[in-house]
Amino acid sequence: MSTKPRIVVLGAGYAGMMTTKKLMKNLSPEEAEIILVNKHNYHYQTTWLHEVAAGTINQNQARIMISDIISPNRVRLIYDTVVEIVKDENRIVLENSELTYDYLVISLGYETNTFGIEGMQEHAFFIENFESCQLIREHMEYQFAKYKNDPDADESSLTILVGGGGFTGIEFVGELVEKVPKLCRKYDIDRGKAKIINVEASPTILPGFDKNLVAYARKSLQERGAEIREGARIKKCTEEGFFVGDDNELIKAGTIVWTGGVTGNSILGKSGFELTKGKVTVNSDLRAPGYENIFILGDCAWVMNKVENRPYPPTAQAAMQHASTCGNNIKALLNQEPLEDFVFSDKGTVASLGVTDGMGTIFSGTKLFGKTAAAMKKVVDDRYLFLLGGPKLFLKKGKVRPF
């Protein structure tokens, strides 16, 4: 029986994949056994899900087989669903088996947060995972096909209603203003009949963004046919649409998508971790409070910015940086060396507003607009592919073609 320490990584998202890669680099096969557990045998680009949902990219471009990146000869790959983490026994309960660990990395990603809005869970689609986004794409196209072939179809069935004007919601709307005209041409439907409506409860879309960037995004989307409703609180969601505002106005739609919030994976609560808004506030070295051998990363963790006394935003770039710190700290634990604190390096944030439009900031706050921002967004996406799988993965899945 192996006496090597066992490191188990739960979840093959950005943090899980990059942590596993870091551990493979930091540790020899003789130093530790590494196990990666994931529900599916593939990893997907979470930041591309809005494109999968809109149908503006080939869905397989966003999906990567885990065994193409992580060698099964080096890392034990287990495709199963996590049911519970029994922390005090160093044990993980899976649907089909159980695992023990010496060191645990929890990077199980996010789940949609409906904030208790009545009917949202039952009647809206979520941009939550690869499968949910496939359903959105298929449902949306079905509505157009049905309208074309059913003389009694209601025109509201062509309306696509997007709840939430944050980063994901606005990027999704940016894809829709490009996709909907193509669907109208495909099914010979007047473009004026198909509406794209974004509903945001806050006074402005993209809360927290620079006002000039927000103004640019709003104008760009409106000029291309999207309706933006700000300061409009959703009271209830039904199969017909949203009831909005104090007068309970009904906005009817054939496709309803909620993008208004996420929370950490529910396994955290089921396993007895202390939560703040669905996530665990981790120590500065990314370990769970009270546990020397458990690290929590990505969307499952609140990592505090001590200077501003608030958590860092749960972005893909943060998750990748969590992975680097975590990999180094597990190696330090094995060698009985001091652990390092997580230090976030902000590379900026760029939002796509479709294939050739975008806005955001890079590095020290330099603002980008239009085609320049759209190109930078693609570079950011491709950088991750290169870091994950080198030139081979970049050439196979990348958005910017070198030739």
N, C-alpha and C positions, 0 to 999 in steps of 0.2 A: 504494500500500500504506500502511495506517495506521501512523503513527509514535507513536501514543498508547500509553502503558504499558497492558499487559493484566493485569487482575486476575482470577484464576480462583478460584472458590469451589467446593470439592468437597463435596457433600452438602447436602440441603435439609431438615435437621432444625431444631431450635430455633436452634442457633448459626449454621448456614448461612443460614437464611431471614432471621434478624435482622441478620446481618452484611451481607447483600446489601441489605436495606432501609437500613441505616446508610450504606453506600457510596453508594447512590442519593441519599441526603440530603446527604452530605458533598461529593460530587464532581459536577461538571457533566459532560454528555456529551462535552464537548471535552477534559476533563482526563484521562479514562481510559476504556478499554473494560472492561466488566464481563461476565464469563461465569459462569453458574451451571450446574454439572453435577450431575445426579441420575439415579438408576437409573430412577425412575418419573416420570410427569408430575404427580404429586401429592405433597403434604406431609401427614403425619399427626401427630396429637397423641400422642406417645409415652406421656405420662402418662395417657392414656385407654385404652391397649391392653388393660389388664386388664378393662375394661368391654366392649370389643369381643369379647374371648375368652370372657367369661361370657355374652354376648348380652343384657346389660342396657341397652345403648343401641343405637340404629340405627347400624350400622357406618359409614354415610356421614357421620354427624355428626362423626366423628373424622378425616375425610379432606377435604383442601382442595386444589383444583386450583392448582398453582403459578402458572399464567398469570393466575389471578384476583387474585393478590396482587402478582406481579412482572411488570410490563409487558414483553412481548417486544420492544417498540419501544425500550425503555431498556436492557434486559439481554438478552444472548444466552443462550437456554435450550437446553441440550444434554441430551437424555435418553439416557444411556448408562452403562455400568458401568466403573468404574475398575479397571484391571488392575495398573498399576504407576506409581509416581512416580519418574522419573529425575532426582534432585535436582541433580546436577552439570551437567546439560544443560538445566535449566529446562523439562522436558518431561514430559507426562503421556500414558501409553499407555491408551487406552480399548479396549473390545471391538471397536468399529467404526471408530475413527479415532485420531488423535493430536492433542495440543494443546501449544502452548508458552505460557509465562507469564513475566511480569516479577515479579508478586507472587502468592503462592499461599496460600489459606486451606484448611486441611484440617479438615473437620468431618463426617467420614464415619460418626460414631455408633459404636454398640457391637455386639459379637457375644456370644452366650451362652458362658459359661465353665462347663464341667461339672466342672472340677477333677480330671479323669482318672477319674471314677467309671465303672466298667465298665458298658457297655450304655446309659448315659444318652443319648448322642448318637443311638443307633440306635432307642431305644424310647420316648423321652419327647417330648412337645410342648414348644415354647419360646414364651414371651411375648417375641418378638424383633422382629417387624415386623407390618405390617398383614395380610399374607397368612397368616403363621403363626397369628395370632389368629383369623382367619376359619376356619381348619382346626380349631382347638380347639372353637369354638362349634358347628360342623357335626358334628364327631365326637361331642361330648357329647350332642347331641340325637339323633344316630343311635343311640347306646347305649340311650337311653330308648325310642325307637321300636322298636328290635329286641327289647328285653326284653318290651315289651307284646305283640308279635306272634309271639314264639318261645317256645312252652311249655317248651322245654328250656334256655332261657337261664339262665346262672348269675347269682345275685343280686349277686355281686361286680362284674358289668359295670356296675352303677349307681354304684359307688364312684368318686369323683373324688379322686385322690391328688395333693397339691401338695407338691413338694420345695422346701424353703427357706422360712424364716419371717422373711425380711427385708421391706423396704417393699413391693416388688411382690407377693410371695407373700401377705402379709397383706391387702393391698388386694384381691387376686384372691379370696381366701377370703371377704372381706366382700361381694363381689358374688355369689359362689356361694350363700351362705346366703339370699340373696333370690331367686336364679334357680331353684335346685333345687326349692323348693316349687311354683313355677309349672310346671315340667316335670312334676312328679308329678301335678298336677291335670290338665294337658293330656293326659297319657297314662294317667290313672286308675291310678296306682301309689301304693301305701302309702308315705307320706313316710319312715317308719321304715326302709324298705329301701334308700334312697339315702343313702350316707354321704359326708361331706366330711372328709378327713383331711389335716392339715398336719404335715409332718415337718421338724424343725429340729435340726441337729447341736449348736448352741450350747445352753448351759444355759437360755436364754430366747429367745423370739421377739423380734424387733425389737431386736437387739443395738445398744447405743449410745443407745437412747431412755431417757427418764426412766422410772423404775420405776413411778410412778403411772400414767403413760400406757400403759405395757405392760400393767399389771394391768387397766386399763379395757378395752383392746382384747381381751385374752384372755377376760375375763368376757363381754363383749358377743358374741363369736363363739361361745363355748361355749354360751351360753344360747340361741343361735339354731341350734344343731345341728351345729356344727363340732367335730371332735375335734382337739385340739392336742397333738402329741407333741414335747416339748422334750428336748434331750440325747440325741437319737436319730440316730446317724450312719448314713447310707445306705452300705451296703457295695457293693451292686450293683443295677442296674436291668435287669429282663427284660420281655418282653412281658406277663407276668402282673402285675408290680408291683415294689415295692422289697423288697430284703433289708436288714433294719435291725438294728443293735445287735450285741453280741458273740455272741448266740445265733442270729444270722441269721434272725430272724423274717421270714416272707414276708407282706407286706401286699398283698393282691390288689386290683386295680382295673381298670375298663374304660377309664378316662381318666387318663393320667399326665402331669403338667405339671411341668417343672423351672423354678424361678424363683430358683435359689440363687446366681447370680453372673453378672457380665458382665465383658468385657474390651474394650479398644480394637479397632478394625477391623484385621483381619489384613493389610490393605494396608500398614500401617505397618511391620511386620516384613519383608514382601516387598520393601519399598522401601529397606531398609537403615537405618531409624532405630534409634537405641539405645533399648531398651524397659526399663521397670520395671513388672513385672506387666501387660504387654500395652499399656502406654501410654507416651507420651513426657513426660518431666519438662521442661516448657518454662521459658524464662527469665521473669522478672517482667513483661516486656512482651508475653508470650504467643508469642514467636518460638521456633522450634526451635533448640537449641544448635548453634552453628556456621553458621547460615544466616540472613542478614540479611533475606531476602525471603520466608521461609516462616513462617506462623502456624499453630498447631495449637490447636483449640478443642474444647469439649464433652467427650464421653466418650472422645475420643482423647488427652486431655491430663491430666497431673497438674500442677495449679497449686498451688504450695506456700504454705501458711500459715506465714509465717516466725516468727510469734509462738509458735505451738504446734508448729512444726517437723514438720508433717505436711500432706498434701494436703487441699485443700478437697473436700468431698463432691461427686461428679459429678452435680449435680442440674440440673433444667430452669432454675431461676432463675440458677444459676451460668453455664450455657451462654448465656443471654440477656445476662448481664453481660459475659461474654467478648466477645460480638459488639460491644457498644458500645465497649469498649477497643480491639478489633482495628480497627474502622472508623475510629476516631480516629487510631490509629497508622499505618495505611496512608496516610491523608491527610497525616500529619506526615512520613512518608518521602518522599512525592511533593513536598512543599514544603521538604524538608531542614530540618525542625524537630525538636526533642527529642521522644522518645517518652514516653508515660505508662506507669506501672506499673499492673498490675491490682490493684484494691482491691475485695474482696468485701463487699457489703452484705447481711447476713443478714436476710431478711424473715420467717424462721421456716419450719417444716415442718409440714404438716397431712396426715394420712393418712385416706382415706375407709375406712369399714367398712360400705359399702353406701350406698343412696340417702339415708337420713336419719340416719346415724350416722357418727361420726368422732372423731378425737382428734389433738392436736398442739400446737405452740407458735407464737406469732406475735411478731414484733418482739423485744422485750427478754426473751422467755421466758414471756410470759403463756400459761397453759395453757387449752386449749379442749377441751370434751368434748361428745359427743352431737350434737344437731341444730345447735347453734351451730358446732361444728367442721365438720359436713357442709356447712353453708351457706357457711362461709369457704372451704372447698375449692373449691366451685363459683365463688366470686368470684375466687379465684386463677386457676382455669382460664380464666375469661372475660376476666380482665385481659390474659392473653397474646393472646387473639383480638383484643381491642381494639387492643393495641400493634401487632399484625401487620397487621391489615386494617381498623382503624377501626370506626365504628359499623355499617357494612354487614355486615362479617363477624361481629361480635358478635350482631347481630340474626338472622343466618342460622344460625349454628352454636352460639350460646351456650347455657349450661345454665340461667342465671337469666333468666327472661323479665321485661322491664320492664313489660309489660302483658298 
